[in-house]
Amino acid sequence: MKVIFTESYEALKNKLSAIGGEWDESQINKKVLRISGGVMNWYESTGTIQFQGTAEGKKFLESTVKSILYPDEFLPEENDIQELVSNEDIVSPYIEKLLPCDISNEYLSGKFDHSEIIIGIVSAVGTETARVVNPLKDRLRCFGYNVEEIKVSSLLSSVETSNEYERMMSFQCLWHFQAL
């Protein structure tokens, strides 16, 4: 997608000041921003912006510039943010200002490390909850959570019964009377 910025050069410089880099103003119609192996060319007469440079530098600069100039249209993808944050050679000291403020970015930048999540899954008797619970537990572990599965039936007082049907019915009756 073509990126165009039609405001003045000073406005462009001000908007992109947070990322740092060096500006080259030696050409009449073309202003160039260089940072971490990435190059942004801005053509004053058309407002056209083009990116080039090393693969990582270009990706960083393009993603950052687009998210600053057009935040509603060009939010960086979570994978891009994680890759940029993990690559210390490319990341500007101002990267935190550029990232959208949400929990995943706080986690990726190491600021969000003490939290607790409680998730309740309610299902009918006999439902195969493992198809939902196991992937959920895996995803939470990827974010550093210790997962503890607690079944409500294990917290209720046990009733001696001769078969599984009577055990479930006793729990349902017990729950119904406790809810009243």
C-alpha positions as MATLAB code, in Angstrom:
seq = 'MKVIFTESYEALKNKLSAIGGEWDESQINKKVLRISGGVMNWYESTGTIQFQGTAEGKKFLESTVKSILYPDEFLPEENDIQELVSNEDIVSPYIEKLLPCDISNEYLSGKFDHSEIIIGIVSAVGTETARVVNPLKDRLRCFGYNVEEIKVSSLLSSVETSNEYERMMSFQCLWHFQAL';
ca = [
       0.000    0.000    0.000;
       1.302    3.415   -0.977;
       2.075    5.756    1.915;
       1.581    9.468    1.396;
       2.198   12.356    3.780;
       1.091   15.704    2.344;
       1.857   18.007    5.250;
       5.088   20.006    5.492;
       8.564   18.615    6.014;
       8.670   20.207    9.473;
       5.397   18.457   10.393;
       6.841   15.135    9.232;
      10.024   15.686   11.210;
       8.052   16.577   14.343;
       5.794   13.540   14.085;
       8.745   11.196   13.628;
      11.006   12.850   16.210;
      10.315   10.094   18.769;
      12.123    7.450   16.705;
      15.330    9.411   16.313;
      17.534    8.704   13.328;
      19.380   11.058   11.001;
      17.747   13.258    8.392;
      19.450   14.024    5.093;
      18.151   17.307    3.662;
      20.779   17.688    0.918;
      18.387   17.051   -1.995;
      15.844   19.641   -3.096;
      12.678   17.542   -3.401;
      13.718   14.499   -1.339;
      14.214   14.150    2.420;
      15.767   10.965    3.756;
      15.536    9.453    7.248;
      18.072    6.773    8.195;
      17.919    4.638   11.314;
      19.213    1.160   12.213;
      19.761    0.050    8.632;
      16.400    1.334    7.409;
      15.901    4.225    4.985;
      12.767    6.299    4.428;
      12.564    8.550    1.380;
       9.943   11.324    1.409;
       9.300   13.226   -1.795;
       8.082   16.710   -0.954;
       6.266   17.447   -4.241;
       4.109   14.292   -4.198;
       4.149   13.418   -0.483;
       5.114    9.856   -1.386;
       7.026    7.819    1.206;
       9.184    4.854    0.231;
      11.177    2.471    2.430;
      14.397    0.585    1.760;
      17.447   -0.773    3.569;
      18.286   -4.010    5.329;
      15.337   -6.346    5.806;
      15.140   -5.762    9.575;
      15.822   -2.034    9.372;
      13.286   -1.508    6.598;
      10.635   -3.518    8.452;
      11.241   -1.590   11.680;
      11.175    1.815   10.009;
       8.163    1.079    7.815;
       6.090   -0.362   10.657;
       7.036    2.456   13.011;
       6.473    5.315   10.559;
       3.122    3.950    9.399;
       1.890    3.443   12.967;
       2.916    6.996   13.919;
       1.537    8.781   10.857;
      -1.633    6.693   10.459;
      -2.296    4.888   13.773;
      -5.890    3.965   12.900;
      -4.921    2.321    9.616;
      -1.487    0.842   10.324;
      -1.366   -0.729   13.758;
       1.693   -2.965   13.983;
       0.929   -6.670   14.112;
       1.661   -8.400   17.428;
       4.285  -10.605   15.732;
       6.018   -7.502   14.340;
       6.024   -5.847   17.761;
       7.443   -8.945   19.452;
      10.147   -9.278   16.798;
      11.035   -5.582   17.008;
      11.164   -5.535   20.797;
      13.355   -8.657   20.883;
      15.863   -7.240   18.360;
      17.870   -4.804   20.491;
      20.153   -3.785   17.613;
      17.251   -2.188   15.758;
      14.952   -0.914   18.473;
      15.165    2.756   19.235;
      15.188    3.782   22.903;
      11.864    5.432   22.150;
      10.084    2.260   20.977;
       7.862    2.147   24.073;
       6.297    5.456   23.022;
       5.440    3.987   19.645;
       3.730    0.809   20.782;
      -0.019    0.863   21.317;
      -0.823    0.739   25.020;
      -2.242   -2.681   25.810;
      -1.440   -5.659   27.986;
       0.310   -7.690   25.296;
       2.782   -4.878   24.640;
       3.420   -4.446   28.359;
       4.125   -8.175   28.542;
       6.422   -8.065   25.505;
       8.406   -5.164   26.935;
       8.758   -6.939   30.320;
       6.631   -4.546   32.385;
       3.718   -6.877   33.001;
       4.977   -9.831   34.980;
       2.759  -10.165   38.066;
      -0.878  -10.832   37.367;
      -3.593  -13.316   38.063;
      -6.364  -14.493   35.779;
      -9.376  -16.482   36.891;
     -11.395  -18.107   34.125;
     -14.579  -20.057   34.741;
     -15.796  -22.585   32.213;
     -19.302  -23.867   32.710;
     -20.534  -26.874   30.808;
     -23.216  -29.514   30.857;
     -22.497  -32.889   32.423;
     -20.632  -35.116   29.995;
     -19.312  -32.287   27.830;
     -15.803  -32.774   26.487;
     -14.245  -29.705   28.117;
     -10.681  -30.845   27.408;
     -10.990  -29.553   23.819;
     -11.314  -26.031   25.233;
      -9.439  -26.279   28.524;
      -6.185  -27.851   27.269;
      -5.449  -25.281   24.501;
      -6.380  -22.474   26.908;
      -3.973  -23.835   29.519;
      -1.229  -24.134   26.875;
      -1.695  -20.519   25.752;
      -1.638  -19.234   29.323;
       1.564  -21.159   30.028;
       3.149  -19.476   26.968;
       2.592  -16.169   28.765;
       4.211  -17.444   31.950;
       1.101  -18.287   33.954;
       0.946  -21.258   36.304;
      -2.320  -22.979   35.497;
      -4.363  -24.675   38.174;
      -7.549  -26.418   37.144;
     -10.160  -26.627   39.882;
     -13.361  -28.567   39.335;
     -16.265  -27.317   41.416;
     -17.456  -30.881   41.941;
     -14.231  -31.591   43.819;
     -15.085  -28.816   46.290;
     -18.561  -30.122   47.090;
     -19.026  -32.585   49.902;
     -18.888  -36.098   48.540;
     -21.857  -38.420   48.745;
     -21.484  -42.181   48.771;
     -23.372  -43.559   45.775;
     -23.446  -46.836   43.924;
     -23.081  -45.427   40.391;
     -22.011  -42.356   38.439;
     -25.577  -41.271   37.614;
     -26.564  -41.074   41.291;
     -23.341  -39.191   42.093;
     -24.087  -36.542   39.446;
     -27.710  -36.249   40.526;
     -26.653  -35.779   44.155;
     -24.302  -32.947   43.118;
     -27.084  -31.285   41.112;
     -29.502  -31.521   44.021;
     -26.853  -30.295   46.448;
     -26.022  -27.350   44.165;
     -29.721  -26.501   43.728;
     -30.357  -26.414   47.483;
     -27.171  -24.441   48.192;
     -28.120  -21.858   45.547;
     -31.485  -21.234   47.197;
];
